[in-house]
Amino acid sequence: MTQYFSANLFSCFRGLLSTGITREIQCSHFKIPLDDDFQLLLRVCSSDTTGALTIR
């Protein structure tokens, strides 16, 4: 397994996240700041993602 590190969320992962009102609802539900892409990714994309992708 190869690990990657970045100060910013890679664009391929950002594309998995919701936008607009759906993002607002998810962030409100999980009590995550709207600008915290990484925490949102971990909460909504860690168990059921498209393809051979695992986020931990």
mmCIF file of the N, C-alpha and C atoms, coordinates in Angstrom:
data_MODEL
# 
_entry.id   MODEL 
# 
loop_
_atom_site.group_PDB 
_atom_site.id 
_atom_site.type_symbol 
_atom_site.label_atom_id 
_atom_site.label_alt_id 
_atom_site.label_comp_id 
_atom_site.label_asym_id 
_atom_site.label_entity_id 
_atom_site.label_seq_id 
_atom_site.pdbx_PDB_ins_code 
_atom_site.Cartn_x 
_atom_site.Cartn_y 
_atom_site.Cartn_z 
_atom_site.occupancy 
_atom_site.B_iso_or_equiv 
_atom_site.pdbx_formal_charge 
_atom_site.auth_seq_id 
_atom_site.auth_comp_id 
_atom_site.auth_asym_id 
_atom_site.auth_atom_id 
_atom_site.pdbx_PDB_model_num 
ATOM 1   N N  . MET A 1 1  ? 0.845   -1.153 0.000  1.00 0.00 ? 1  MET A N  1 
ATOM 2   C CA . MET A 1 1  ? 0.000   0.000  0.000  1.00 0.00 ? 1  MET A CA 1 
ATOM 3   C C  . MET A 1 1  ? 0.905   1.234  0.000  1.00 0.00 ? 1  MET A C  1 
ATOM 4   N N  . THR A 1 2  ? 0.600   2.182  -0.866 1.00 0.00 ? 2  THR A N  1 
ATOM 5   C CA . THR A 1 2  ? 1.337   3.435  -0.954 1.00 0.00 ? 2  THR A CA 1 
ATOM 6   C C  . THR A 1 2  ? 0.556   4.528  -0.246 1.00 0.00 ? 2  THR A C  1 
ATOM 7   N N  . GLN A 1 3  ? 1.242   5.301  0.586  1.00 0.00 ? 3  GLN A N  1 
ATOM 8   C CA . GLN A 1 3  ? 0.611   6.418  1.269  1.00 0.00 ? 3  GLN A CA 1 
ATOM 9   C C  . GLN A 1 3  ? 1.029   7.718  0.608  1.00 0.00 ? 3  GLN A C  1 
ATOM 10  N N  . TYR A 1 4  ? 0.092   8.652  0.523  1.00 0.00 ? 4  TYR A N  1 
ATOM 11  C CA . TYR A 1 4  ? 0.358   9.962  -0.055 1.00 0.00 ? 4  TYR A CA 1 
ATOM 12  C C  . TYR A 1 4  ? 0.012   11.033 0.979  1.00 0.00 ? 4  TYR A C  1 
ATOM 13  N N  . PHE A 1 5  ? 0.787   12.084 0.989  1.00 0.00 ? 5  PHE A N  1 
ATOM 14  C CA . PHE A 1 5  ? 0.563   13.175 1.931  1.00 0.00 ? 5  PHE A CA 1 
ATOM 15  C C  . PHE A 1 5  ? 0.470   14.491 1.168  1.00 0.00 ? 5  PHE A C  1 
ATOM 16  N N  . SER A 1 6  ? -0.433  15.345 1.598  1.00 0.00 ? 6  SER A N  1 
ATOM 17  C CA . SER A 1 6  ? -0.598  16.655 0.970  1.00 0.00 ? 6  SER A CA 1 
ATOM 18  C C  . SER A 1 6  ? -1.261  17.591 1.970  1.00 0.00 ? 6  SER A C  1 
ATOM 19  N N  . ALA A 1 7  ? -0.927  18.871 1.889  1.00 0.00 ? 7  ALA A N  1 
ATOM 20  C CA . ALA A 1 7  ? -1.582  19.870 2.734  1.00 0.00 ? 7  ALA A CA 1 
ATOM 21  C C  . ALA A 1 7  ? -3.006  20.138 2.255  1.00 0.00 ? 7  ALA A C  1 
ATOM 22  N N  . ASN A 1 8  ? -3.285  19.822 0.991  1.00 0.00 ? 8  ASN A N  1 
ATOM 23  C CA . ASN A 1 8  ? -4.610  20.017 0.402  1.00 0.00 ? 8  ASN A CA 1 
ATOM 24  C C  . ASN A 1 8  ? -5.184  18.681 -0.037 1.00 0.00 ? 8  ASN A C  1 
ATOM 25  N N  . LEU A 1 9  ? -6.488  18.627 -0.083 1.00 0.00 ? 9  LEU A N  1 
ATOM 26  C CA . LEU A 1 9  ? -7.159  17.419 -0.545 1.00 0.00 ? 9  LEU A CA 1 
ATOM 27  C C  . LEU A 1 9  ? -6.965  17.278 -2.056 1.00 0.00 ? 9  LEU A C  1 
ATOM 28  N N  . PHE A 1 10 ? -6.531  16.107 -2.508 1.00 0.00 ? 10 PHE A N  1 
ATOM 29  C CA . PHE A 1 10 ? -6.334  15.878 -3.939 1.00 0.00 ? 10 PHE A CA 1 
ATOM 30  C C  . PHE A 1 10 ? -7.662  16.050 -4.678 1.00 0.00 ? 10 PHE A C  1 
ATOM 31  N N  . SER A 1 11 ? -7.603  16.592 -5.871 1.00 0.00 ? 11 SER A N  1 
ATOM 32  C CA . SER A 1 11 ? -8.831  16.909 -6.617 1.00 0.00 ? 11 SER A CA 1 
ATOM 33  C C  . SER A 1 11 ? -9.684  15.675 -6.903 1.00 0.00 ? 11 SER A C  1 
ATOM 34  N N  . CYS A 1 12 ? -9.059  14.508 -7.062 1.00 0.00 ? 12 CYS A N  1 
ATOM 35  C CA . CYS A 1 12 ? -9.855  13.300 -7.322 1.00 0.00 ? 12 CYS A CA 1 
ATOM 36  C C  . CYS A 1 12 ? -10.745 12.966 -6.127 1.00 0.00 ? 12 CYS A C  1 
ATOM 37  N N  . PHE A 1 13 ? -10.297 13.283 -4.917 1.00 0.00 ? 13 PHE A N  1 
ATOM 38  C CA . PHE A 1 13 ? -11.114 13.059 -3.724 1.00 0.00 ? 13 PHE A CA 1 
ATOM 39  C C  . PHE A 1 13 ? -12.136 14.165 -3.533 1.00 0.00 ? 13 PHE A C  1 
ATOM 40  N N  . ARG A 1 14 ? -11.760 15.388 -3.838 1.00 0.00 ? 14 ARG A N  1 
ATOM 41  C CA . ARG A 1 14 ? -12.686 16.508 -3.703 1.00 0.00 ? 14 ARG A CA 1 
ATOM 42  C C  . ARG A 1 14 ? -13.905 16.282 -4.597 1.00 0.00 ? 14 ARG A C  1 
ATOM 43  N N  . GLY A 1 15 ? -13.705 15.628 -5.744 1.00 0.00 ? 15 GLY A N  1 
ATOM 44  C CA . GLY A 1 15 ? -14.807 15.349 -6.655 1.00 0.00 ? 15 GLY A CA 1 
ATOM 45  C C  . GLY A 1 15 ? -15.827 14.378 -6.095 1.00 0.00 ? 15 GLY A C  1 
ATOM 46  N N  . LEU A 1 16 ? -15.474 13.645 -5.048 1.00 0.00 ? 16 LEU A N  1 
ATOM 47  C CA . LEU A 1 16 ? -16.412 12.714 -4.416 1.00 0.00 ? 16 LEU A CA 1 
ATOM 48  C C  . LEU A 1 16 ? -17.367 13.412 -3.456 1.00 0.00 ? 16 LEU A C  1 
ATOM 49  N N  . LEU A 1 17 ? -17.045 14.652 -3.074 1.00 0.00 ? 17 LEU A N  1 
ATOM 50  C CA . LEU A 1 17 ? -17.825 15.357 -2.067 1.00 0.00 ? 17 LEU A CA 1 
ATOM 51  C C  . LEU A 1 17 ? -19.016 16.087 -2.666 1.00 0.00 ? 17 LEU A C  1 
ATOM 52  N N  . SER A 1 18 ? -20.039 16.208 -1.875 1.00 0.00 ? 18 SER A N  1 
ATOM 53  C CA . SER A 1 18 ? -21.237 16.957 -2.275 1.00 0.00 ? 18 SER A CA 1 
ATOM 54  C C  . SER A 1 18 ? -20.941 18.445 -2.261 1.00 0.00 ? 18 SER A C  1 
ATOM 55  N N  . THR A 1 19 ? -21.792 19.194 -2.939 1.00 0.00 ? 19 THR A N  1 
ATOM 56  C CA . THR A 1 19 ? -21.687 20.644 -2.948 1.00 0.00 ? 19 THR A CA 1 
ATOM 57  C C  . THR A 1 19 ? -23.053 21.238 -2.629 1.00 0.00 ? 19 THR A C  1 
ATOM 58  N N  . GLY A 1 20 ? -23.065 22.543 -2.433 1.00 0.00 ? 20 GLY A N  1 
ATOM 59  C CA . GLY A 1 20 ? -24.323 23.253 -2.234 1.00 0.00 ? 20 GLY A CA 1 
ATOM 60  C C  . GLY A 1 20 ? -25.063 22.837 -0.979 1.00 0.00 ? 20 GLY A C  1 
ATOM 61  N N  . ILE A 1 21 ? -26.371 22.763 -1.100 1.00 0.00 ? 21 ILE A N  1 
ATOM 62  C CA . ILE A 1 21 ? -27.228 22.490 0.057  1.00 0.00 ? 21 ILE A CA 1 
ATOM 63  C C  . ILE A 1 21 ? -26.976 21.100 0.633  1.00 0.00 ? 21 ILE A C  1 
ATOM 64  N N  . THR A 1 22 ? -26.645 20.139 -0.223 1.00 0.00 ? 22 THR A N  1 
ATOM 65  C CA . THR A 1 22 ? -26.367 18.782 0.274  1.00 0.00 ? 22 THR A CA 1 
ATOM 66  C C  . THR A 1 22 ? -25.146 18.792 1.185  1.00 0.00 ? 22 THR A C  1 
ATOM 67  N N  . ARG A 1 23 ? -24.109 19.516 0.800  1.00 0.00 ? 23 ARG A N  1 
ATOM 68  C CA . ARG A 1 23 ? -22.910 19.638 1.643  1.00 0.00 ? 23 ARG A CA 1 
ATOM 69  C C  . ARG A 1 23 ? -23.254 20.327 2.961  1.00 0.00 ? 23 ARG A C  1 
ATOM 70  N N  . GLU A 1 24 ? -24.062 21.373 2.899  1.00 0.00 ? 24 GLU A N  1 
ATOM 71  C CA . GLU A 1 24 ? -24.469 22.077 4.110  1.00 0.00 ? 24 GLU A CA 1 
ATOM 72  C C  . GLU A 1 24 ? -25.207 21.148 5.070  1.00 0.00 ? 24 GLU A C  1 
ATOM 73  N N  . ILE A 1 25 ? -26.096 20.330 4.530  1.00 0.00 ? 25 ILE A N  1 
ATOM 74  C CA . ILE A 1 25 ? -26.849 19.384 5.358  1.00 0.00 ? 25 ILE A CA 1 
ATOM 75  C C  . ILE A 1 25 ? -25.911 18.354 5.976  1.00 0.00 ? 25 ILE A C  1 
ATOM 76  N N  . GLN A 1 26 ? -24.999 17.794 5.181  1.00 0.00 ? 26 GLN A N  1 
ATOM 77  C CA . GLN A 1 26 ? -24.062 16.795 5.700  1.00 0.00 ? 26 GLN A CA 1 
ATOM 78  C C  . GLN A 1 26 ? -23.169 17.396 6.785  1.00 0.00 ? 26 GLN A C  1 
ATOM 79  N N  . CYS A 1 27 ? -22.634 18.579 6.538  1.00 0.00 ? 27 CYS A N  1 
ATOM 80  C CA . CYS A 1 27 ? -21.753 19.220 7.522  1.00 0.00 ? 27 CYS A CA 1 
ATOM 81  C C  . CYS A 1 27 ? -22.514 19.542 8.804  1.00 0.00 ? 27 CYS A C  1 
ATOM 82  N N  . SER A 1 28 ? -23.732 19.992 8.667  1.00 0.00 ? 28 SER A N  1 
ATOM 83  C CA . SER A 1 28 ? -24.548 20.278 9.839  1.00 0.00 ? 28 SER A CA 1 
ATOM 84  C C  . SER A 1 28 ? -24.832 19.004 10.627 1.00 0.00 ? 28 SER A C  1 
ATOM 85  N N  . HIS A 1 29 ? -25.188 17.943 9.928  1.00 0.00 ? 29 HIS A N  1 
ATOM 86  C CA . HIS A 1 29 ? -25.492 16.663 10.576 1.00 0.00 ? 29 HIS A CA 1 
ATOM 87  C C  . HIS A 1 29 ? -24.290 16.101 11.338 1.00 0.00 ? 29 HIS A C  1 
ATOM 88  N N  . PHE A 1 30 ? -23.117 16.147 10.720 1.00 0.00 ? 30 PHE A N  1 
ATOM 89  C CA . PHE A 1 30 ? -21.913 15.593 11.335 1.00 0.00 ? 30 PHE A CA 1 
ATOM 90  C C  . PHE A 1 30 ? -21.141 16.617 12.163 1.00 0.00 ? 30 PHE A C  1 
ATOM 91  N N  . LYS A 1 31 ? -21.645 17.855 12.226 1.00 0.00 ? 31 LYS A N  1 
ATOM 92  C CA . LYS A 1 31 ? -20.983 18.936 12.976 1.00 0.00 ? 31 LYS A CA 1 
ATOM 93  C C  . LYS A 1 31 ? -19.552 19.155 12.497 1.00 0.00 ? 31 LYS A C  1 
ATOM 94  N N  . ILE A 1 32 ? -19.426 19.304 11.174 1.00 0.00 ? 32 ILE A N  1 
ATOM 95  C CA . ILE A 1 32 ? -18.144 19.523 10.504 1.00 0.00 ? 32 ILE A CA 1 
ATOM 96  C C  . ILE A 1 32 ? -18.185 20.913 9.873  1.00 0.00 ? 32 ILE A C  1 
ATOM 97  N N  . PRO A 1 33 ? -17.124 21.710 9.989  1.00 0.00 ? 33 PRO A N  1 
ATOM 98  C CA . PRO A 1 33 ? -17.091 23.012 9.305  1.00 0.00 ? 33 PRO A CA 1 
ATOM 99  C C  . PRO A 1 33 ? -17.240 22.833 7.785  1.00 0.00 ? 33 PRO A C  1 
ATOM 100 N N  . LEU A 1 34 ? -17.912 23.756 7.139  1.00 0.00 ? 34 LEU A N  1 
ATOM 101 C CA . LEU A 1 34 ? -18.149 23.668 5.693  1.00 0.00 ? 34 LEU A CA 1 
ATOM 102 C C  . LEU A 1 34 ? -16.865 23.579 4.880  1.00 0.00 ? 34 LEU A C  1 
ATOM 103 N N  . ASP A 1 35 ? -15.776 24.137 5.382  1.00 0.00 ? 35 ASP A N  1 
ATOM 104 C CA . ASP A 1 35 ? -14.526 24.159 4.614  1.00 0.00 ? 35 ASP A CA 1 
ATOM 105 C C  . ASP A 1 35 ? -13.585 23.000 4.948  1.00 0.00 ? 35 ASP A C  1 
ATOM 106 N N  . ASP A 1 36 ? -14.043 22.031 5.746  1.00 0.00 ? 36 ASP A N  1 
ATOM 107 C CA . ASP A 1 36 ? -13.189 20.901 6.133  1.00 0.00 ? 36 ASP A CA 1 
ATOM 108 C C  . ASP A 1 36 ? -13.457 19.701 5.216  1.00 0.00 ? 36 ASP A C  1 
ATOM 109 N N  . ASP A 1 37 ? -12.843 19.741 4.036  1.00 0.00 ? 37 ASP A N  1 
ATOM 110 C CA . ASP A 1 37 ? -13.047 18.681 3.042  1.00 0.00 ? 37 ASP A CA 1 
ATOM 111 C C  . ASP A 1 37 ? -12.617 17.317 3.564  1.00 0.00 ? 37 ASP A C  1 
ATOM 112 N N  . PHE A 1 38 ? -11.501 17.262 4.271  1.00 0.00 ? 38 PHE A N  1 
ATOM 113 C CA . PHE A 1 38 ? -10.968 15.971 4.698  1.00 0.00 ? 38 PHE A CA 1 
ATOM 114 C C  . PHE A 1 38 ? -11.892 15.280 5.701  1.00 0.00 ? 38 PHE A C  1 
ATOM 115 N N  . GLN A 1 39 ? -12.387 16.009 6.697  1.00 0.00 ? 39 GLN A N  1 
ATOM 116 C CA . GLN A 1 39 ? -13.298 15.397 7.668  1.00 0.00 ? 39 GLN A CA 1 
ATOM 117 C C  . GLN A 1 39 ? -14.592 14.946 7.005  1.00 0.00 ? 39 GLN A C  1 
ATOM 118 N N  . LEU A 1 40 ? -15.092 15.752 6.080  1.00 0.00 ? 40 LEU A N  1 
ATOM 119 C CA . LEU A 1 40 ? -16.309 15.370 5.361  1.00 0.00 ? 40 LEU A CA 1 
ATOM 120 C C  . LEU A 1 40 ? -16.064 14.109 4.535  1.00 0.00 ? 40 LEU A C  1 
ATOM 121 N N  . LEU A 1 41 ? -14.927 14.045 3.890  1.00 0.00 ? 41 LEU A N  1 
ATOM 122 C CA . LEU A 1 41 ? -14.563 12.866 3.104  1.00 0.00 ? 41 LEU A CA 1 
ATOM 123 C C  . LEU A 1 41 ? -14.539 11.617 3.983  1.00 0.00 ? 41 LEU A C  1 
ATOM 124 N N  . LEU A 1 42 ? -13.932 11.724 5.155  1.00 0.00 ? 42 LEU A N  1 
ATOM 125 C CA . LEU A 1 42 ? -13.872 10.576 6.060  1.00 0.00 ? 42 LEU A CA 1 
ATOM 126 C C  . LEU A 1 42 ? -15.250 10.148 6.533  1.00 0.00 ? 42 LEU A C  1 
ATOM 127 N N  . ARG A 1 43 ? -16.135 11.099 6.768  1.00 0.00 ? 43 ARG A N  1 
ATOM 128 C CA . ARG A 1 43 ? -17.469 10.770 7.284  1.00 0.00 ? 43 ARG A CA 1 
ATOM 129 C C  . ARG A 1 43 ? -18.392 10.180 6.229  1.00 0.00 ? 43 ARG A C  1 
ATOM 130 N N  . VAL A 1 44 ? -18.374 10.715 5.020  1.00 0.00 ? 44 VAL A N  1 
ATOM 131 C CA . VAL A 1 44 ? -19.376 10.293 4.026  1.00 0.00 ? 44 VAL A CA 1 
ATOM 132 C C  . VAL A 1 44 ? -18.834 9.337  2.972  1.00 0.00 ? 44 VAL A C  1 
ATOM 133 N N  . CYS A 1 45 ? -17.523 9.182  2.881  1.00 0.00 ? 45 CYS A N  1 
ATOM 134 C CA . CYS A 1 45 ? -16.956 8.350  1.819  1.00 0.00 ? 45 CYS A CA 1 
ATOM 135 C C  . CYS A 1 45 ? -16.084 7.215  2.341  1.00 0.00 ? 45 CYS A C  1 
ATOM 136 N N  . SER A 1 46 ? -16.191 6.891  3.604  1.00 0.00 ? 46 SER A N  1 
ATOM 137 C CA . SER A 1 46 ? -15.298 5.867  4.144  1.00 0.00 ? 46 SER A CA 1 
ATOM 138 C C  . SER A 1 46 ? -15.861 4.453  4.062  1.00 0.00 ? 46 SER A C  1 
ATOM 139 N N  . SER A 1 47 ? -17.153 4.307  3.791  1.00 0.00 ? 47 SER A N  1 
ATOM 140 C CA . SER A 1 47 ? -17.709 2.960  3.798  1.00 0.00 ? 47 SER A CA 1 
ATOM 141 C C  . SER A 1 47 ? -18.342 2.525  2.484  1.00 0.00 ? 47 SER A C  1 
ATOM 142 N N  . ASP A 1 48 ? -18.756 3.460  1.656  1.00 0.00 ? 48 ASP A N  1 
ATOM 143 C CA . ASP A 1 48 ? -19.446 3.087  0.428  1.00 0.00 ? 48 ASP A CA 1 
ATOM 144 C C  . ASP A 1 48 ? -19.016 4.020  -0.701 1.00 0.00 ? 48 ASP A C  1 
ATOM 145 N N  . THR A 1 49 ? -17.910 3.681  -1.350 1.00 0.00 ? 49 THR A N  1 
ATOM 146 C CA . THR A 1 49 ? -17.403 4.519  -2.426 1.00 0.00 ? 49 THR A CA 1 
ATOM 147 C C  . THR A 1 49 ? -17.461 3.773  -3.756 1.00 0.00 ? 49 THR A C  1 
ATOM 148 N N  . THR A 1 50 ? -17.406 4.510  -4.827 1.00 0.00 ? 50 THR A N  1 
ATOM 149 C CA . THR A 1 50 ? -17.439 3.945  -6.160 1.00 0.00 ? 50 THR A CA 1 
ATOM 150 C C  . THR A 1 50 ? -16.056 3.418  -6.538 1.00 0.00 ? 50 THR A C  1 
ATOM 151 N N  . GLY A 1 51 ? -16.000 2.220  -7.053 1.00 0.00 ? 51 GLY A N  1 
ATOM 152 C CA . GLY A 1 51 ? -14.719 1.673  -7.522 1.00 0.00 ? 51 GLY A CA 1 
ATOM 153 C C  . GLY A 1 51 ? -13.856 1.130  -6.407 1.00 0.00 ? 51 GLY A C  1 
ATOM 154 N N  . ALA A 1 52 ? -12.602 0.910  -6.734 1.00 0.00 ? 52 ALA A N  1 
ATOM 155 C CA . ALA A 1 52 ? -11.648 0.300  -5.803 1.00 0.00 ? 52 ALA A CA 1 
ATOM 156 C C  . ALA A 1 52 ? -10.932 1.393  -5.027 1.00 0.00 ? 52 ALA A C  1 
ATOM 157 N N  . LEU A 1 53 ? -11.665 2.077  -4.166 1.00 0.00 ? 53 LEU A N  1 
ATOM 158 C CA . LEU A 1 53 ? -11.119 3.203  -3.415 1.00 0.00 ? 53 LEU A CA 1 
ATOM 159 C C  . LEU A 1 53 ? -11.501 3.051  -1.955 1.00 0.00 ? 53 LEU A C  1 
ATOM 160 N N  . THR A 1 54 ? -10.513 3.098  -1.079 1.00 0.00 ? 54 THR A N  1 
ATOM 161 C CA . THR A 1 54 ? -10.766 3.032  0.354  1.00 0.00 ? 54 THR A CA 1 
ATOM 162 C C  . THR A 1 54 ? -10.177 4.259  1.000  1.00 0.00 ? 54 THR A C  1 
ATOM 163 N N  . ILE A 1 55 ? -10.948 4.918  1.825  1.00 0.00 ? 55 ILE A N  1 
ATOM 164 C CA . ILE A 1 55 ? -10.487 6.116  2.516  1.00 0.00 ? 55 ILE A CA 1 
ATOM 165 C C  . ILE A 1 55 ? -10.516 5.838  3.999  1.00 0.00 ? 55 ILE A C  1 
ATOM 166 N N  . ARG A 1 56 ? -9.342  5.945  4.633  1.00 0.00 ? 56 ARG A N  1 
ATOM 167 C CA . ARG A 1 56 ? -9.237  5.704  6.083  1.00 0.00 ? 56 ARG A CA 1 
ATOM 168 C C  . ARG A 1 56 ? -8.442  6.795  6.723  1.00 0.00 ? 56 ARG A C  1 
# 
